[in-house]
Each structure stands twice: as structure tokens, then as C-alpha cells.
Amino acid sequence: MLAGFVFVGDAPDHPLAAQLPEGGLMDWEQLHLDLQKVLEDLEEKNRVAPIIVEGEYDRRALRALGVTGDVRLINEGSTIFGLCESIAGGHREAIILTDWDVRGGRLARQLRDGLAANGVRFDEELRARLTRLCRKDITDVESLHTFVERVSDHASSGHHHRDSKRWYSERVFRRDNRRRSQK
């Protein structure tokens, strides 16, 4: 476990909540603070190292979160090894930030191999930290901006514990029934 970070999804009766060391549930404020810390670390490392993402929507999400440095796309027309070679031409380090689904894991492994073959150090720690914080809610980088906004809204509104999936499904059901009755 990383210092200051909590693993998400360990409480059986609250699938979207995380266990705190003292046995309590992670609240929105803590999740918000952890996400902000990861994003600050990402922005700081991006000053010297490019971030590698899968597509344009991922880049847009990072820009919306305030990341202003070099963001490279895997799906930009060249091979993964070609991308790694171009990064090696100007950088000694890169940040791998692929989605945290099966395809993203495969791409991350290919990037690791390609960057290592070109003598470029790579950072996957930020991807791992985001995965642990978001994996029950989102599985891709392009959803990160809206997820951070949602967490921020919940944290500022005073919600403490994260609601269960049952609560969300009941809320959607009630909303849909209201819409149907208004027609």
C-alpha cells in the first residue's frame, strides 16, 4: 500500500467504499484529497516527461484537469515502438497513463517494453494509483475529468460515505419513473 493512499473496494457491504486503516469507510473528502494529490504529482512529473495516453479524448480530459505539458497519443498513426523511439529522441523519462482495462494493460506492457528497449525510464506508479482510486467507478482516462468533478461536488456538499450501487440504481429508477409520469 502506498503511503497516504487507500485501496478502493475492500468493504463487502459498500462496494464503492474503501477501508481505512482504523476500519472506517473512505469518505468523499478523502477520495477527493487522494485524487488531487495524484493529479498534482502528474502535473509535476509532466513538466519533464511526456504522458502517453491512448487517444484524443484522453488528452482532452487531462487538459480539462489542468495538465499543460507534453501529452503523446498512442493512436496517432505510428506504431508503439515508433512512438517510443520518438520519445527517446527528446526525453529520458515518460509517464504511461493508459486505461485500466485489459486493452490498456496490454498497451502499457508494450509501452514498457518499447521504452525500455530505447533506454527511456517509465513511470507507471501514477497509473497504478489512479487505478486503485477509480477502478470501481471508471476504467478509462477520458472519464477522469468528470469523475474528479463528481467527487469534488460530493466532497463539498458534505456527503461522507460513498453510496452503494443499489442506492444509485434506486435513484435512477425513481428519476425515470418521474419522467415517464410527466409525459
C-alpha positions in Angstrom: 0.0 0.0 0.0 1.3 3.4 -0.9 1.7 5.9 1.9 -1.3 8.1 2.2 -3.4 6.2 -0.4 -6.3 3.8 0.3 -7.3 0.8 -1.7 -10.8 1.1 -3.1 -13.4 -1.6 -2.9 -12.5 -3.7 0.1 -15.7 -3.3 2.1 -18.2 -6.1 1.2 -21.4 -4.2 2.1 -20.2 -0.9 0.4 -18.8 -1.9 -3.0 -17.8 1.7 -3.8 -16.1 2.5 -0.4 -12.6 1.9 0.7 -11.4 0.6 4.1 -9.4 3.0 6.2 -6.7 1.5 8.4 -8.9 2.1 11.5 -11.8 0.1 9.9 -14.0 3.0 8.8 -15.2 3.7 5.3 -13.4 6.1 3.0 -15.4 9.3 2.5 -15.7 11.6 -0.4 -13.4 14.2 1.1 -10.6 11.6 1.5 -11.1 10.4 -2.1 -11.0 14.0 -3.3 -7.8 14.7 -1.4 -6.2 11.5 -2.8 -7.2 12.3 -6.3 -5.9 15.9 -6.0 -2.5 14.5 -4.8 -2.2 12.1 -7.7 -3.1 14.9 -10.2 -0.6 17.3 -8.6 2.1 14.6 -8.9 1.1 14.0 -12.5 1.3 17.7 -13.4 4.7 18.0 -11.6 6.2 15.0 -13.4 4.7 16.1 -16.7 7.0 19.2 -16.6 9.9 17.0 -17.6 8.3 13.8 -19.0 5.6 13.3 -21.6 2.4 11.5 -20.7 1.4 8.7 -23.1 -2.3 8.2 -23.4 -4.4 6.1 -25.8 -6.4 8.7 -27.7 -7.5 12.3 -28.2 -10.3 12.1 -25.7 -7.8 11.1 -23.0 -5.7 14.1 -23.9 -8.7 16.4 -23.7 -9.6 15.0 -20.2 -6.1 15.7 -19.0 -6.2 19.2 -20.4 -9.5 19.8 -18.6 -7.8 18.7 -15.4 -5.1 21.3 -15.9 -2.3 19.2 -17.3 -0.4 21.5 -19.7 2.7 19.5 -20.6 3.5 17.2 -23.4 0.8 14.5 -23.9 1.5 11.9 -26.6 -1.1 9.7 -28.2 -0.7 6.0 -29.0 -3.3 6.2 -31.7 -1.5 8.9 -33.7 -0.6 6.9 -36.8 2.7 5.3 -35.9 3.5 2.0 -34.2 4.0 1.8 -30.5 7.7 1.2 -31.0 7.9 4.2 -33.3 6.3 6.3 -30.6 8.8 5.0 -28.1 11.7 5.9 -30.4 10.4 9.4 -31.0 10.0 9.9 -27.2 13.6 8.6 -26.7 14.8 11.2 -29.1 13.9 14.1 -26.8 13.2 12.6 -23.3 14.9 10.3 -20.8 11.6 9.6 -19.0 7.9 9.0 -19.8 4.7 8.6 -18.0 2.4 5.7 -19.0 -1.2 6.5 -18.5 -3.3 4.0 -20.5 -6.8 3.0 -19.5 -7.1 0.5 -16.6 -8.9 -2.1 -18.6 -7.5 -5.3 -20.3 -6.6 -3.4 -23.5 -4.9 -0.6 -21.5 -2.9 -3.1 -19.6 -1.7 -4.7 -22.8 -0.8 -1.3 -24.3 1.1 -0.4 -21.0 3.1 -3.6 -21.3 4.0 -2.9 -24.9 5.0 0.7 -24.0 7.1 -0.6 -21.1 9.0 -2.9 -23.4 9.4 -0.3 -26.1 10.6 2.4 -23.8 13.0 0.1 -22.0 14.4 -1.0 -25.4 15.1 2.6 -26.2 16.6 3.4 -22.8 13.8 5.6 -21.6 12.7 5.3 -17.9 9.0 5.0 -17.5 6.6 5.8 -14.7 3.6 3.6 -14.1 3.1 4.5 -10.5 0.6 7.3 -11.3 -1.5 4.9 -13.4 -1.5 2.4 -10.6 -2.6 5.0 -8.0 -5.4 6.2 -10.3 -6.5 2.6 -10.9 -6.7 1.9 -7.2 -8.7 5.1 -6.6 -11.1 4.9 -9.6 -11.4 1.3 -10.7 -14.9 0.7 -9.3 -16.2 3.8 -10.9 -14.4 4.4 -14.2 -12.0 2.4 -16.3 -10.6 5.0 -18.7 -8.6 8.2 -18.7 -11.3 10.1 -20.7 -13.8 9.8 -17.8 -11.3 11.0 -15.3 -12.3 14.7 -15.5 -16.0 14.1 -14.9 -15.2 11.6 -12.1 -13.0 14.2 -10.4 -15.7 16.8 -10.7 -18.3 14.4 -9.3 -16.1 13.5 -6.3 -15.4 17.2 -5.7 -19.1 18.0 -5.8 -19.8 15.2 -3.3 -16.9 16.3 -1.0 -18.0 19.9 -1.0 -21.7 19.1 -0.3 -20.9 17.3 2.9 -21.6 13.7 1.8 -19.4 11.5 4.0 -19.7 7.8 2.9 -19.9 6.8 -0.7 -23.3 5.5 -1.7 -23.8 1.9 -2.8 -24.7 0.8 -6.3 -28.2 -0.1 -5.0 -28.7 3.5 -3.9 -27.7 4.7 -7.4 -30.0 2.2 -9.2 -33.0 3.2 -7.0 -32.3 6.8 -7.6 -32.2 6.3 -11.4 -35.4 4.2 -11.2 -37.2 7.0 -9.3 -36.0 9.6 -11.8 -37.1 7.6 -14.8 -40.5 7.0 -13.3 -40.9 10.7 -12.7 -40.0 11.4 -16.3 -42.5 8.8 -17.6 -45.3 10.2 -15.4 -44.7 13.7 -16.7 -45.2 12.6 -20.4 
